[in-house]
Amino acid sequence: MVGGGRWGRTWVSVVVAARGSAEGVVLAARSRPQEVRTWADAHAELAGLTVVPTVAEAMLVDRQPQAAIISSRPRDHVRDGMEVLSRGLHALVEKPLGVDPESGRVLVAAAQHTKRILAVGTEFAYLPAFHQLSEEFASAAGTDMTLIWEDVENEVRHGATKTRHEETGLLYDLLPHALSIFWVFVPKAGLRIGAVRQSPDGCQGRIEFLDDRGGRHEFRCHTKAKARRRILYIRTDSGHASVDFSGVRSLMTINGRPHALDKRMSTMTSTLRLELGAFLSQVTGSTGPAFASFDVSGLLAVQENLKRAHATAGP
């Protein structure tokens, strides 16, 4: 693990819970490592966690790491990703991959050169309800979607106040979430940006995606809403559905009626654990039932598309 902030600590908790032990887990916390050690010491389940100040020191522990999860500040993602790749580790990098598409391509090139796995963290694309609905609507034509993404200001998540770092704008930061969710339903439709708008204060935004099958998909976000809201609306020629994933459990409807999650998926309550499993399945070459990997190069292409659309968009 690289990064001892809110997301780094969240990922440590997820990894340790999945493994059943903190033994063999190393956290490189460049900023305030002693503070991170104090935090770890206060949690019995983290006994055995090794906290070091650098990736170089992480590579010197008895059980040398094989893969890394990068959850440092966005401006440090490329630096940290390059370091772990150069040391032979596979890397799951939290979104965004870099603060601009160009820096992200540097990481892609490094992964190709070192023949290591490079994945980008999107979390919600692993929501079981999305994958169940994508199968049930697989043969439907004329798919259009609207994704509502609203946060309250200074929201506390995973035990810390949720903040957006100044080096990433609102739409650039949230684009990977929207794109990865839409890709669950139209994986081969070639999404591109048709229109983009962001409020002058940077708190609200909208992206219109178009696909090569005539579909139109809208993403609307607001960071100072009255309540946390996460809803995906799906419309097809044969019906409509929704997934409200604002809370711990997703609520599905099809044609306005409640729709139950398949019992085989009901135990999959942690999207981060599912993401971890998918990443490790890639790393180990497992043929188990992991979700398809995120298209990193495709993400960078759409981010470049967003950059151009921003440059030409009006107020």
VENVEN-V584602 format. One record per residue. SS is DSSP state (a for helix, b for strand, c for the rest). PHI is phi in degrees with one decimal (NA if undefined). OMEGA is omega in whole degrees, 0 to 359 (999 if undefined). Layout:
BEGIN
SS/PHI/OMEGA, SS/PHI/OMEGA
END
This chain:
BEGIN
c/NA/177, b/-121.4/181, c/116.6/183, c/-106.8/179, c/-83.2/185, a/-56.9/183, a/-74.4/177, a/-61.6/180, a/-68.3/177, a/-63.4/180, a/-64.3/177, a/-58.2/181, a/-62.6/179, a/-65.5/182, a/-63.6/181, a/-64.5/179, a/-64.0/181, a/-69.2/181, a/-82.4/183, c/83.4/180, c/-164.9/176, c/-91.6/178, c/-63.2/180, c/88.0/178, c/-101.4/182, b/-123.0/178, b/-114.9/176, b/-95.2/182, c/-115.9/182, c/-67.2/180, c/-98.5/174, c/51.9/180, a/-59.3/181, a/-66.7/176, a/-62.0/179, a/-68.2/177, a/-62.2/178, a/-62.4/177, a/-60.8/182, a/-64.9/181, a/-64.1/181, c/-82.9/181, c/-122.6/185, a/-58.3/183, a/-68.1/181, a/-97.4/178, c/-58.4/182, c/101.0/177, c/-66.8/177, b/-100.6/178, b/-114.7/180, b/-131.2/182, c/-86.5/183, c/-142.0/176, a/-65.8/179, a/-57.0/179, a/-70.9/177, a/-63.1/181, c/-76.5/182, c/-98.1/180, c/-68.8/185, c/-58.6/179, c/-101.5/187, c/-61.8/181, c/-61.4/178, c/-112.2/182, b/-147.9/182, b/-132.6/171, b/-111.7/183, b/-95.4/180, c/-133.8/176, c/-82.0/177, c/-62.2/180, a/-52.0/181, a/-67.3/180, a/-102.2/184, a/-58.6/182, a/-67.1/178, a/-56.7/183, a/-70.3/178, a/-63.9/178, a/-61.4/182, a/-66.8/182, a/-69.5/177, a/-64.7/180, a/-65.8/179, c/-94.8/174, c/86.5/181, c/-93.5/167, b/-75.8/187, b/-136.0/167, b/-107.5/184, b/-105.5/176, b/-60.0/178, c/-70.7/353, c/-78.3/182, c/-59.4/175, c/-150.2/182, c/-75.2/174, c/-153.1/182, a/-60.2/182, a/-61.4/180, a/-68.4/176, a/-62.9/179, a/-66.5/176, a/-61.4/178, a/-67.1/179, a/-60.5/180, a/-63.4/179, a/-65.5/178, a/-64.7/178, a/-64.5/181, a/-66.6/182, a/-88.2/181, c/57.6/177, c/-111.7/176, c/-75.4/173, b/-124.1/179, b/-123.7/177, b/-118.5/184, b/-77.8/178, c/-129.5/173, c/61.1/191, a/-69.6/177, a/-66.1/179, a/-95.8/181, c/-61.7/183, a/-55.4/181, a/-60.0/178, a/-61.8/184, a/-72.3/176, a/-65.7/180, a/-66.7/180, a/-63.4/177, a/-74.0/182, a/-71.3/179, c/-107.9/187, c/-59.3/183, c/-93.8/182, c/-74.5/179, c/-103.8/174, c/67.4/182, c/-76.3/171, b/-124.7/182, b/-138.1/172, b/-131.8/179, b/-113.7/178, b/-100.9/185, b/-133.6/184, b/-126.1/178, c/-124.0/172, c/-92.2/181, c/-69.5/179, c/58.1/179, c/-68.9/177, b/-93.5/179, b/-131.5/179, c/53.9/174, c/81.2/180, b/-147.3/180, b/-69.5/181, c/-77.7/179, c/-131.3/174, c/-107.3/183, c/-68.7/187, c/-65.6/182, c/-77.3/178, c/-123.8/175, c/-74.2/184, a/-56.3/185, a/-68.7/179, a/-64.4/181, a/-67.8/186, a/-92.4/180, a/-51.2/180, a/-57.7/178, a/-63.2/183, a/-60.8/183, a/-61.9/182, a/-66.0/178, a/-70.8/178, a/-61.8/180, a/-63.8/177, a/-59.6/186, a/-95.3/178, c/-130.7/189, c/-66.6/184, c/-122.5/187, c/-94.2/176, c/66.3/182, c/-72.7/174, b/-142.3/183, b/-88.6/178, b/-95.8/181, b/-155.6/180, b/-147.1/178, b/-150.4/177, b/-137.8/181, c/-66.1/180, c/-55.4/180, c/-84.4/177, c/72.7/184, c/-99.0/180, b/-132.0/180, b/-156.5/180, b/-148.8/173, b/-127.8/173, b/-103.2/177, b/-102.7/174, b/-120.3/175, c/-122.8/186, c/-80.1/175, c/-109.7/179, c/90.2/180, c/-78.8/177, b/-128.4/186, b/-132.0/185, b/-113.1/175, b/-117.4/180, b/-125.1/182, b/-133.9/183, b/-152.6/184, c/-98.6/179, c/-128.7/180, c/-78.1/180, c/-78.6/181, c/-152.1/176, c/-71.1/181, b/-143.5/177, b/-136.3/182, b/-137.4/173, b/-112.9/175, b/-106.2/182, b/-123.3/178, b/-125.5/177, b/-132.2/178, c/-64.5/184, c/-104.4/180, b/159.3/180, b/-141.3/182, b/-148.6/176, b/-149.0/173, b/-131.8/175, b/-98.8/181, c/-114.9/179, c/-70.5/183, c/-108.4/183, c/-67.4/180, c/-110.4/181, c/-78.2/177, b/-113.6/182, b/-108.3/169, b/-134.7/171, b/-130.5/184, c/52.6/175, c/82.7/182, b/-110.3/179, b/-57.0/182, b/-130.6/186, c/-79.4/174, c/-74.0/177, c/-53.5/183, a/-58.1/179, a/-68.3/180, a/-101.7/188, c/-66.0/180, c/-83.9/182, c/-86.6/186, c/-96.5/182, c/-109.5/178, a/-67.8/178, a/-67.8/177, a/-67.9/176, a/-63.9/178, a/-64.5/177, a/-59.5/180, a/-62.3/179, a/-64.4/179, a/-64.0/181, a/-67.6/176, a/-65.7/175, a/-65.5/183, a/-61.5/184, a/-87.7/183, c/72.7/181, c/-64.4/176, c/-100.9/181, c/-68.2/185, c/-77.4/177, c/-97.2/176, c/-65.6/179, c/-60.1/182, c/-69.7/181, c/-71.0/181, c/-81.3/185, a/-64.2/180, a/-64.9/176, a/-63.7/176, a/-61.1/181, a/-62.4/179, a/-64.9/180, a/-72.1/175, a/-62.6/176, a/-64.8/176, a/-60.6/178, a/-63.7/179, a/-58.9/179, a/-67.6/181, a/-65.3/177, a/-60.0/184, a/-66.3/183, a/-106.6/183, c/-73.8/174, c/-84.7/180, c/-68.4/999
END
